[in-house]
Amino acid sequence: MSRTERARKKRKTRRLGIIFTVIACFLFGGLGSAYLFVQTHSKVTANEMSMNEESTANVKTNIVIDPHASLKTKIDSLLKQHQFNGTAYIVKDNKAIINQGYGLANRTTGEANTSQSLFFIGSMEKAVVATAIMQLQEKGLLNVEDPIVKYFPSFPNGQNIKIKNFLGHTSGIEGRKKGNQKVTSQRIVEEIEAAGIKQPPGKWDYKDDNYAMMGRLVELVSHQSLEVYLRQHILVPASMKETGFGDSFFTHPNESMSYKPKHGALTKTTFVQDTSQLFGAGNMYMPPKDIYLFNKALMDGKLVNQASLASMLRAGAGDYGYGFYTRSNFYISRGVLYNYETINSFSKDYQDAVIIFSNVRMEKDNGALVKEIYSLMQ
């Protein structure tokens, strides 16, 4: 009997055991005992941002890539060879050749990942927030050369730290410790200010709080919440119809649950933070196609002009522009959050794209997989 069959038999036996126990509770202990048992063994609700741990055997596959196959078949085989679990959106010469799911979105129900599966994108949101800042600059409502003290008068060393330092992760801030409770964007800024400054601006030091500051700046200048602004000025123009924010992810029918390998099995992720703690730097979710639509809108000038785009893609400290890293033959933004690993990349001529969203955080990240796919596309 294979490992998969043994795991399936074990799950079936466990379910039957629960059913018989509940019946026994009704017969011998009354309704109260049955209710207590069910409550103890039921899943924690999505609104509580927690999921039970349940392990499932991770069966490895050994797939040979046919050198004479089509590009689509080669990439498909490569994804399977890497045991990729998620959804991939691959574009060659401005034409999507792969838009499909791999593996399971929910290992309890057996629901598979599809092209419509949704994933938290983590730090990939930074590129979206950076786009909002460039839009506001084009409207004359701010300038990336402005000192942050112009907008946040009590910010420590604020006269010497410019907006562009936050966009490029060179602000020198110490950074706050994220809590677990619901928090406002204003309170986040207060916590960042209270944490103080670690070093003078100019040195690369990647921190989510740089973009929490930028998210709050969008709110102050636009007089809209960050979510409302992004929907109106980025999501709608780019036709990103499936993108959402925060806790609504956990009740969406297309949610792809995240898992982590542990002792040869996959274990459900437990969420410990309210999504408001990820303000500006990780509380967005979407299917891979939506981030491609974002890329396309950027390239086509629907969101910012060419000068703004050039600033976003220009490599600064850490090979980072505003929301994007520069690699030898492509640009990339990525996110790792609660075992979701998302990568958005596009070639420097804007013709090709490799976008892979995974709901299983493997020990080796998917950066190497992206490079392999680009190698096949040459």
VOPAGU-2260 file (C-alpha; in pm, 1 decimal, decimal comma):
REM VOPAGU-2260
SITE   aa  ch    i         X         Y         Z
SITE  MET   A    0       0,0       0,0       0,0
SITE  SER   A    1     142,8     343,1     -99,9
SITE  ARG   A    2     201,3     630,0     146,8
SITE  THR   A    3     -86,5     822,4      -6,9
SITE  GLU   A    4    -324,6     526,4      33,1
SITE  ARG   A    5    -213,4     474,6     393,1
SITE  ALA   A    6    -267,4     845,6     470,3
SITE  ARG   A    7    -612,2     834,8     307,1
SITE  LYS   A    8    -705,6     522,5     507,5
SITE  LYS   A    9    -581,1     684,8     827,4
SITE  ARG   A   10    -791,8     998,7     767,7
SITE  LYS   A   11   -1098,5     784,3     693,2
SITE  THR   A   12   -1048,4     584,8    1013,6
SITE  ARG   A   13   -1010,2     907,0    1214,0
SITE  ARG   A   14   -1332,6    1051,3    1070,0
SITE  LEU   A   15   -1523,7     731,3    1149,8
SITE  GLY   A   16   -1382,7     740,7    1502,1
SITE  ILE   A   17   -1509,1    1095,7    1552,4
SITE  ILE   A   18   -1855,4    1002,9    1422,8
SITE  PHE   A   19   -1880,9     700,8    1654,4
SITE  THR   A   20   -1757,0     905,5    1949,8
SITE  VAL   A   21   -2019,0    1175,0    1891,3
SITE  ILE   A   22   -2290,1     906,7    1873,8
SITE  ALA   A   23   -2161,9     758,6    2197,9
SITE  CYS   A   24   -2171,0    1102,0    2360,0
SITE  PHE   A   25   -2535,1    1139,4    2266,4
SITE  LEU   A   26   -2620,8     793,6    2395,5
SITE  PHE   A   27   -2424,3     794,9    2720,6
SITE  GLY   A   28   -2336,8    1152,1    2807,5
SITE  GLY   A   29   -2619,6    1359,9    2671,0
SITE  LEU   A   30   -2616,0    1661,1    2441,7
SITE  GLY   A   31   -2370,5    1854,2    2657,1
SITE  SER   A   32   -2091,9    1598,5    2619,3
SITE  ALA   A   33   -2147,7    1570,9    2244,4
SITE  TYR   A   34   -2139,0    1948,6    2202,4
SITE  LEU   A   35   -1818,3    1973,8    2404,5
SITE  PHE   A   36   -1649,8    1703,5    2193,9
SITE  VAL   A   37   -1746,7    1863,6    1861,7
SITE  GLN   A   38   -1632,0    2207,6    1978,5
SITE  THR   A   39   -1297,7    2065,5    2086,2
SITE  HIS   A   40   -1236,3    1891,8    1751,5
SITE  SER   A   41   -1380,6    2144,8    1507,0
SITE  LYS   A   42   -1170,3    2378,9    1293,8
SITE  VAL   A   43   -1099,2    2725,4    1431,3
SITE  THR   A   44   -1299,5    2979,3    1231,0
SITE  ALA   A   45   -1134,1    3186,2     961,1
SITE  ASN   A   46   -1222,7    3508,1    1142,8
SITE  GLU   A   47   -1002,3    3394,3    1430,7
SITE  MET   A   48    -719,2    3375,0    1174,2
SITE  SER   A   49    -614,1    3027,9    1278,6
SITE  MET   A   50    -618,5    2687,5    1116,9
SITE  ASN   A   51    -577,5    2348,8    1279,0
SITE  GLU   A   52    -258,3    2159,6    1208,8
SITE  GLU   A   53    -315,4    1856,0     993,9
SITE  SER   A   54     -32,3    1662,2     832,8
SITE  THR   A   55     -51,6    1495,5     495,1
SITE  ALA   A   56     221,9    1286,1     336,4
SITE  ASN   A   57     420,1    1473,4      70,3
SITE  VAL   A   58     474,9    1219,7    -207,0
SITE  LYS   A   59     770,7    1301,2    -430,8
SITE  THR   A   60     754,7    1263,2    -806,3
SITE  ASN   A   61    1026,9    1191,9   -1058,4
SITE  ILE   A   62     944,1    1347,4   -1395,9
SITE  VAL   A   63    1176,1    1354,6   -1696,6
SITE  ILE   A   64    1157,0    1664,2   -1917,0
SITE  ASP   A   65    1143,1    1578,0   -2287,3
SITE  PRO   A   66    1391,1    1808,3   -2469,7
SITE  HIS   A   67    1179,1    1782,9   -2786,0
SITE  ALA   A   68     851,8    1883,7   -2620,8
SITE  SER   A   69     680,7    2219,7   -2663,9
SITE  LEU   A   70     780,2    2507,6   -2434,5
SITE  LYS   A   71     449,7    2479,8   -2250,1
SITE  THR   A   72     505,0    2108,2   -2186,7
SITE  LYS   A   73     863,8    2165,1   -2073,1
SITE  ILE   A   74     762,7    2431,1   -1821,3
SITE  ASP   A   75     470,1    2220,8   -1701,3
SITE  SER   A   76     706,6    1925,3   -1649,0
SITE  LEU   A   77     958,4    2147,2   -1467,9
SITE  LEU   A   78     692,8    2273,3   -1226,9
SITE  LYS   A   79     586,5    1916,9   -1151,2
SITE  GLN   A   80     947,7    1806,7   -1113,8
SITE  HIS   A   81     995,3    2076,6    -848,8
SITE  GLN   A   82     675,1    1954,9    -678,8
SITE  PHE   A   83     538,1    2305,8    -718,6
SITE  ASN   A   84     214,2    2350,1    -525,0
SITE  GLY   A   85      17,0    2659,4    -621,1
SITE  THR   A   86     -79,1    2844,8    -937,7
SITE  ALA   A   87     147,5    2949,1   -1224,1
SITE  TYR   A   88      95,4    3220,0   -1486,4
SITE  ILE   A   89     363,7    3209,5   -1757,2
SITE  VAL   A   90     378,0    3451,7   -2049,5
SITE  LYS   A   91     595,8    3423,3   -2359,1
SITE  ASP   A   92     600,5    3703,1   -2619,5
SITE  ASN   A   93     300,2    3870,0   -2452,0
SITE  LYS   A   94      94,3    3551,1   -2475,2
SITE  ALA   A   95      -5,2    3342,8   -2173,0
SITE  ILE   A   96     107,1    2983,4   -2228,2
SITE  ILE   A   97      32,7    2854,6   -1876,6
SITE  ASN   A   98    -241,6    2965,0   -1638,2
SITE  GLN   A   99    -320,8    2671,1   -1414,3
SITE  GLY   A  100    -307,9    2528,3   -1065,8
SITE  TYR   A  101     -82,4    2255,5    -930,2
SITE  GLY   A  102    -138,8    2044,4    -622,7
SITE  LEU   A  103    -400,7    2108,7    -356,2
SITE  ALA   A  104    -552,7    2426,3    -219,2
SITE  ASN   A  105    -709,7    2241,9      72,2
SITE  ARG   A  106    -566,7    1909,9     185,0
SITE  THR   A  107    -859,3    1839,2     414,0
SITE  THR   A  108   -1122,5    1855,7     140,8
SITE  GLY   A  109    -895,8    1757,4    -148,8
SITE  GLU   A  110    -976,5    2079,6    -335,7
SITE  ALA   A  111    -719,7    2147,9    -606,9
SITE  ASN   A  112    -546,9    2475,0    -689,0
SITE  THR   A  113    -683,1    2636,8   -1005,7
SITE  SER   A  114    -620,4    2948,8   -1211,7
SITE  GLN   A  115    -872,3    3125,6    -984,9
SITE  SER   A  116    -709,9    3027,1    -652,9
SITE  LEU   A  117    -625,7    3317,9    -424,0
SITE  PHE   A  118    -302,5    3370,3    -230,6
SITE  PHE   A  119    -173,2    3632,5      11,3
SITE  ILE   A  120      99,6    3816,6    -181,3
SITE  GLY   A  121     299,9    3945,6     115,6
SITE  SER   A  122     569,4    4198,4      26,8
SITE  MET   A  123     469,4    4197,3    -337,7
SITE  GLU   A  124     218,0    4461,1    -225,1
SITE  LYS   A  125     508,0    4706,4    -193,3
SITE  ALA   A  126     520,7    4749,5    -572,0
SITE  VAL   A  127     151,1    4843,7    -569,7
SITE  VAL   A  128     198,5    5098,4    -289,4
SITE  ALA   A  129     505,0    5241,0    -466,2
SITE  THR   A  130     289,4    5290,4    -775,0
SITE  ALA   A  131      41,3    5489,3    -565,3
SITE  ILE   A  132     323,2    5714,7    -439,9
SITE  MET   A  133     440,9    5779,8    -796,6
SITE  GLN   A  134      84,8    5864,2    -902,4
SITE  LEU   A  135      59,5    6120,1    -623,6
SITE  GLN   A  136     394,3    6267,4    -727,4
SITE  GLU   A  137     270,7    6303,7   -1085,1
SITE  LYS   A  138     -28,8    6495,4    -948,2
SITE  GLY   A  139     202,2    6732,2    -761,3
SITE  LEU   A  140      74,8    6621,5    -419,8
SITE  LEU   A  141     417,7    6505,7    -298,7
SITE  ASN   A  142     775,0    6457,5    -418,3
SITE  VAL   A  143     998,8    6163,6    -341,3
SITE  GLU   A  144    1273,2    6415,1    -253,6
SITE  ASP   A  145    1057,4    6561,9      23,7
SITE  PRO   A  146    1177,1    6503,2     381,5
SITE  ILE   A  147     930,9    6285,2     569,2
SITE  VAL   A  148     897,1    6550,1     842,3
SITE  LYS   A  149     691,0    6753,6     595,9
SITE  TYR   A  150     411,3    6498,5     637,8
SITE  PHE   A  151     491,9    6350,5     980,0
SITE  PRO   A  152     622,2    6642,4    1192,1
SITE  SER   A  153     728,6    6428,5    1488,6
SITE  PHE   A  154     917,2    6164,0    1290,2
SITE  PRO   A  155    1266,9    6111,5    1437,9
SITE  ASN   A  156    1545,4    6242,0    1212,9
SITE  GLY   A  157    1261,4    6328,7     977,1
SITE  GLN   A  158    1439,4    6629,7     826,0
SITE  ASN   A  159    1712,0    6402,9     686,7
SITE  ILE   A  160    1499,9    6107,7     572,1
SITE  LYS   A  161    1330,4    6148,7     236,0
SITE  ILE   A  162    1030,4    5970,0      91,7
SITE  LYS   A  163    1259,5    5791,3    -152,4
SITE  ASN   A  164    1450,2    5640,2     141,7
SITE  PHE   A  165    1135,0    5461,5     254,7
SITE  LEU   A  166    1059,4    5345,6    -100,0
SITE  GLY   A  167    1412,3    5203,8    -134,5
SITE  HIS   A  168    1451,3    5064,6     220,6
SITE  THR   A  169    1731,8    5305,2     309,7
SITE  SER   A  170    1550,0    5510,8     575,7
SITE  GLY   A  171    1753,4    5382,7     869,1
SITE  ILE   A  172    1450,4    5319,9    1090,4
SITE  GLU   A  173    1467,4    5066,3    1371,4
SITE  GLY   A  174    1123,9    4922,8    1293,6
SITE  ARG   A  175     844,6    4824,1    1529,0
SITE  LYS   A  176     754,6    4485,9    1668,8
SITE  LYS   A  177     429,0    4371,0    1511,9
SITE  GLY   A  178     154,0    4277,7    1754,3
SITE  ASN   A  179    -138,8    4040,4    1717,0
SITE  GLN   A  180    -432,5    4273,2    1770,6
SITE  LYS   A  181    -622,9    4489,3    1524,9
SITE  VAL   A  182    -439,3    4817,6    1470,4
SITE  THR   A  183    -494,7    5143,6    1279,1
SITE  SER   A  184    -251,2    5284,3    1025,2
SITE  GLN   A  185    -201,2    5589,9    1247,1
SITE  ARG   A  186    -111,9    5369,7    1542,0
SITE  ILE   A  187     141,2    5183,4    1326,1
SITE  VAL   A  188     313,2    5513,2    1243,9
SITE  GLU   A  189     322,6    5603,8    1613,2
SITE  GLU   A  190     484,5    5269,3    1692,1
SITE  ILE   A  191     744,1    5319,1    1415,8
SITE  GLU   A  192     823,0    5667,3    1547,8
SITE  ALA   A  193     854,4    5534,5    1903,9
SITE  ALA   A  194    1092,5    5258,6    1789,9
SITE  GLY   A  195    1331,6    5528,8    1669,7
SITE  ILE   A  196    1623,9    5535,1    1428,5
SITE  LYS   A  197    1894,5    5271,3    1394,9
SITE  GLN   A  198    2127,9    5448,7    1151,9
SITE  PRO   A  199    2150,7    5750,2     917,9
SITE  PRO   A  200    1960,6    5717,9     588,9
SITE  GLY   A  201    2131,0    5570,0     284,7
SITE  LYS   A  202    2218,9    5212,1     381,3
SITE  TRP   A  203    2010,5    4919,8     255,5
SITE  ASP   A  204    1801,5    4769,2     536,0
SITE  TYR   A  205    1485,1    4593,5     421,9
SITE  LYS   A  206    1187,5    4648,6     654,2
SITE  ASP   A  207     812,0    4620,8     604,9
SITE  ASP   A  208     765,6    4935,6     813,3
SITE  ASN   A  209     911,8    5146,2     531,9
SITE  TYR   A  210     603,8    5063,6     329,2
SITE  ALA   A  211     365,8    5091,5     622,7
SITE  MET   A  212     486,0    5453,6     630,6
SITE  MET   A  213     424,5    5486,4     256,8
SITE  GLY   A  214      76,6    5340,3     290,7
SITE  ARG   A  215      -7,9    5594,8     559,1
SITE  LEU   A  216     140,4    5872,0     343,0
SITE  VAL   A  217     -96,4    5772,9      61,5
SITE  GLU   A  218    -385,6    5811,4     306,1
SITE  LEU   A  219    -274,1    6153,7     432,7
SITE  VAL   A  220    -218,8    6301,9      88,3
SITE  SER   A  221    -518,5    6146,6     -90,1
SITE  HIS   A  222    -764,3    6177,2     203,0
SITE  GLN   A  223    -873,6    5818,5     136,1
SITE  SER   A  224    -802,3    5491,7     309,9
SITE  LEU   A  225    -521,7    5297,8     143,9
SITE  GLU   A  226    -760,4    5023,1      34,0
SITE  VAL   A  227   -1004,4    5268,5    -123,1
SITE  TYR   A  228    -724,0    5454,9    -300,2
SITE  LEU   A  229    -564,6    5138,6    -438,3
SITE  ARG   A  230    -898,4    5005,9    -560,7
SITE  GLN   A  231    -991,4    5328,8    -734,7
SITE  HIS   A  232    -656,4    5424,6    -885,6
SITE  ILE   A  233    -481,4    5090,5    -944,3
SITE  LEU   A  234    -707,3    4786,4    -924,2
SITE  VAL   A  235    -988,4    4927,0   -1140,5
SITE  PRO   A  236    -764,0    5076,1   -1416,4
SITE  ALA   A  237    -564,7    4752,3   -1429,4
SITE  SER   A  238    -880,5    4531,7   -1428,7
SITE  MET   A  239    -761,0    4346,2   -1118,2
SITE  LYS   A  240   -1110,9    4221,3   -1039,6
SITE  GLU   A  241   -1019,4    3933,4    -809,2
SITE  THR   A  242    -785,6    4122,1    -575,9
SITE  GLY   A  243    -891,1    4176,7    -215,0
SITE  PHE   A  244    -764,4    4286,3     125,6
SITE  GLY   A  245    -740,8    4145,7     474,6
SITE  ASP   A  246    -970,1    3905,2     656,8
SITE  SER   A  247   -1212,0    3860,6     365,5
SITE  PHE   A  248    -954,7    3615,3     229,4
SITE  PHE   A  249   -1045,9    3358,6     494,7
SITE  THR   A  250   -1409,4    3335,9     389,2
SITE  HIS   A  251   -1351,0    3345,1      13,2
SITE  PRO   A  252   -1441,5    3021,5    -169,6
SITE  ASN   A  253   -1121,1    3043,9    -376,1
SITE  GLU   A  254    -888,8    3064,1     -75,2
SITE  SER   A  255    -576,4    2850,8    -111,5
SITE  MET   A  256    -470,8    2740,8     236,8
SITE  SER   A  257    -100,4    2747,4     318,7
SITE  TYR   A  258     111,8    2460,3     447,4
SITE  LYS   A  259     466,3    2399,3     565,3
SITE  PRO   A  260     673,2    2081,3     532,8
SITE  LYS   A  261     734,7    1931,5     875,4
SITE  HIS   A  262     888,7    1591,3     945,4
SITE  GLY   A  263     814,6    1466,3     593,9
SITE  ALA   A  264     453,6    1589,3     599,9
SITE  LEU   A  265     266,5    1910,0     524,8
SITE  THR   A  266     120,7    2098,5     819,3
SITE  LYS   A  267    -144,0    2370,7     801,0
SITE  THR   A  268     -28,5    2719,4     885,2
SITE  THR   A  269    -152,1    2887,5    1200,3
SITE  PHE   A  270    -215,7    3261,3    1159,5
SITE  VAL   A  271    -132,0    3460,8    1469,7
SITE  GLN   A  272    -163,0    3822,9    1353,5
SITE  ASP   A  273    -457,8    4036,1    1258,9
SITE  THR   A  274    -414,2    4132,1     893,7
SITE  SER   A  275    -425,5    4502,1     988,0
SITE  GLN   A  276     -72,9    4450,8    1124,9
SITE  LEU   A  277      41,1    4395,5     764,5
SITE  PHE   A  278     -80,9    4737,7     648,0
SITE  GLY   A  279      93,5    4855,6     331,3
SITE  ALA   A  280     321,8    4555,8     311,6
SITE  GLY   A  281     132,2    4229,1     290,4
SITE  ASN   A  282    -244,2    4221,8     347,7
SITE  MET   A  283    -343,9    4193,4     -19,9
SITE  TYR   A  284    -451,8    3871,4    -189,4
SITE  MET   A  285    -516,1    3778,9    -552,6
SITE  PRO   A  286    -472,0    3510,5    -820,2
SITE  PRO   A  287    -148,0    3526,3   -1025,9
SITE  LYS   A  288    -323,4    3668,1   -1332,7
SITE  ASP   A  289    -412,9    3985,8   -1143,4
SITE  ILE   A  290     -49,5    4074,2   -1075,7
SITE  TYR   A  291      22,0    4020,6   -1446,1
SITE  LEU   A  292    -256,6    4265,9   -1523,6
SITE  PHE   A  293     -87,9    4507,3   -1282,0
SITE  ASN   A  294     244,7    4464,6   -1464,3
SITE  LYS   A  295      77,5    4516,9   -1800,9
SITE  ALA   A  296     -98,8    4832,7   -1685,0
SITE  LEU   A  297     234,1    4966,9   -1557,8
SITE  MET   A  298     412,7    4892,2   -1885,6
SITE  ASP   A  299     131,3    5035,7   -2095,7
SITE  GLY   A  300     126,5    5367,3   -1907,1
SITE  LYS   A  301    -219,5    5317,6   -1757,0
SITE  LEU   A  302     -96,6    5371,3   -1401,2
SITE  VAL   A  303     213,4    5594,0   -1418,0
SITE  ASN   A  304     416,2    5766,7   -1686,4
SITE  GLN   A  305     741,6    5629,9   -1825,9
SITE  ALA   A  306     959,8    5850,2   -1603,9
SITE  SER   A  307     788,9    5717,9   -1292,2
SITE  LEU   A  308     818,5    5360,5   -1415,9
SITE  ALA   A  309    1189,9    5409,6   -1481,2
SITE  SER   A  310    1235,1    5530,8   -1121,8
SITE  MET   A  311    1054,0    5226,7    -986,9
SITE  LEU   A  312    1269,6    4984,5   -1185,9
SITE  ARG   A  313    1605,4    5161,6   -1141,7
SITE  ALA   A  314    1826,7    4948,9    -917,5
SITE  GLY   A  315    1937,7    5123,7    -600,4
SITE  ALA   A  316    2081,9    4982,8    -280,3
SITE  GLY   A  317    2026,1    4608,3    -258,7
SITE  ASP   A  318    1945,8    4605,1    -633,5
SITE  TYR   A  319    1606,9    4737,8    -528,6
SITE  GLY   A  320    1413,7    5017,9    -694,6
SITE  TYR   A  321    1070,5    5109,9    -562,7
SITE  GLY   A  322     899,1    4774,7    -502,4
SITE  PHE   A  323    1104,8    4576,8    -756,0
SITE  TYR   A  324    1444,4    4406,5    -756,3
SITE  THR   A  325    1662,5    4408,7   -1068,2
SITE  ARG   A  326    1812,7    4081,1   -1187,3
SITE  SER   A  327    2035,3    4014,6   -1488,6
SITE  ASN   A  328    1753,0    3959,7   -1736,9
SITE  PHE   A  329    1430,0    4036,2   -1548,4
SITE  TYR   A  330    1266,2    4245,8   -1277,3
SITE  ILE   A  331    1108,4    4077,9    -979,2
SITE  SER   A  332     889,9    4143,4    -677,7
SITE  ARG   A  333     818,9    3871,5    -426,7
SITE  GLY   A  334     650,3    3795,1     -98,9
SITE  VAL   A  335     681,6    3535,5     176,1
SITE  LEU   A  336     401,8    3538,1     432,7
SITE  TYR   A  337     270,5    3258,4     654,3
SITE  ASN   A  338     414,3    2997,0     416,3
SITE  TYR   A  339     272,9    3163,2     104,8
SITE  GLU   A  340     555,6    3231,0    -138,8
SITE  THR   A  341     469,5    3454,4    -433,0
SITE  ILE   A  342     697,5    3566,9    -713,7
SITE  ASN   A  343     615,1    3816,5    -986,7
SITE  SER   A  344     878,8    3864,7   -1255,5
SITE  PHE   A  345     891,0    4004,2   -1606,8
SITE  SER   A  346    1167,3    4031,5   -1865,2
SITE  LYS   A  347    1344,0    4360,0   -1927,8
SITE  ASP   A  348    1180,2    4390,7   -2269,1
SITE  TYR   A  349     841,1    4336,0   -2097,9
SITE  GLN   A  350     756,8    4048,6   -2336,5
SITE  ASP   A  351     784,2    3752,7   -2099,2
SITE  ALA   A  352     663,5    3693,1   -1744,3
SITE  VAL   A  353     706,0    3417,6   -1486,8
SITE  ILE   A  354     455,2    3444,7   -1203,2
SITE  ILE   A  355     426,5    3165,0    -950,0
SITE  PHE   A  356     215,2    3175,5    -634,7
SITE  SER   A  357     269,8    2886,3    -393,9
SITE  ASN   A  358      73,7    2784,6     -85,4
SITE  VAL   A  359     350,4    2553,5      34,7
SITE  ARG   A  360     667,7    2711,1     167,8
SITE  MET   A  361     945,5    2468,3      79,3
SITE  GLU   A  362    1289,8    2466,9     241,1
SITE  LYS   A  363    1439,6    2591,6     -85,0
SITE  ASP   A  364    1266,6    2902,9    -218,1
SITE  ASN   A  365    1119,6    2928,6    -566,7
SITE  GLY   A  366    1373,7    3182,1    -694,1
SITE  ALA   A  367    1579,0    2903,6    -851,2
SITE  LEU   A  368    1266,3    2767,9   -1018,9
SITE  VAL   A  369    1198,4    3107,8   -1178,0
SITE  LYS   A  370    1551,2    3117,1   -1320,2
SITE  GLU   A  371    1509,3    2766,7   -1463,2
SITE  ILE   A  372    1185,8    2866,7   -1633,8
SITE  TYR   A  373    1350,3    3170,6   -1790,8
SITE  SER   A  374    1632,6    2945,5   -1913,3
SITE  LEU   A  375    1377,1    2727,1   -2091,8
SITE  MET   A  376    1220,7    3036,3   -2246,1
SITE  GLN   A  377    1544,9    3158,7   -2407,5
